[in-house]
């Protein structure tokens, strides 16, 4: 689960690399010209979770390990990328490898930073990227439909079903609509999973705003409002952040960062909001383990059963799963210890069918 990745995409000079630097403090090259980022930089970031700090103090643990998300900084796409413009094909291939997409859109005016299309227009920018991704997918879908025609002639039923699904996707792509807007069942998605379509990937929009608009942009910046209206039509999230502010916060220690945010009228950084939104976008949640050696948040897909969750810790735990002893985080903290929670009847014993809930504090029993 630790290798789930969110690709950061957008036109050149919208603030992707500045944002990525802030995310990872990894120093990806941020220069005022297109294509200064060719190979994708990868950064692993912790998912903010205040519960871990509380558990750490409760158990006096030797170490604390948060859940994490991998962000991949993908070079700026330009018009014609699907036909190899810029360094298009290579970039599209990088996007194909990620699990979800954070699409950075420029919503600030700055005469010192050139815009590859000449002026600020977030909907035009989104449309350029969307069109390139649709065109790239269309090429793959059309090739596959041609191949299926031959297979279907032999009476292969699965080929006929796949052909029907792909024709519906093709119709959407022809209109410039992403595949994720096509009504597809779980079975449909499973059948075409190997194709790794770009426009099927869950997407959130990151509106990059000016420094002095951090606290108000989500509700007041007219460009952000346009993106919000656009995103609402496809049921996507929008996070408003200032990449410049985030890169400044990244240089500060925890206390300084907190004070800096308070001055801006914010309670959490845009980065924390982005990480949480990305985690949510990927349909992930965490369960917790706690003890004197380590307090840790483990990442699982929503809907995971107890044995599968145990397997995240060690394959032996899943193979020899007996039961899970679970206490809700809030109940544990209110009681003060597992023993006290047990006396109140708040520690549950769950079996193989139990579906894990966010914030479960677990002790797995197993026998190998």
Order of alpha helices (4+ residues) and beta strands (2+ residues): beta-alpha-beta-alpha-beta-beta-alpha-beta-alpha-alpha-alpha-beta-alpha-alpha-beta-alpha-alpha-alpha-beta-beta-alpha-alpha-beta-alpha-alpha-beta-beta
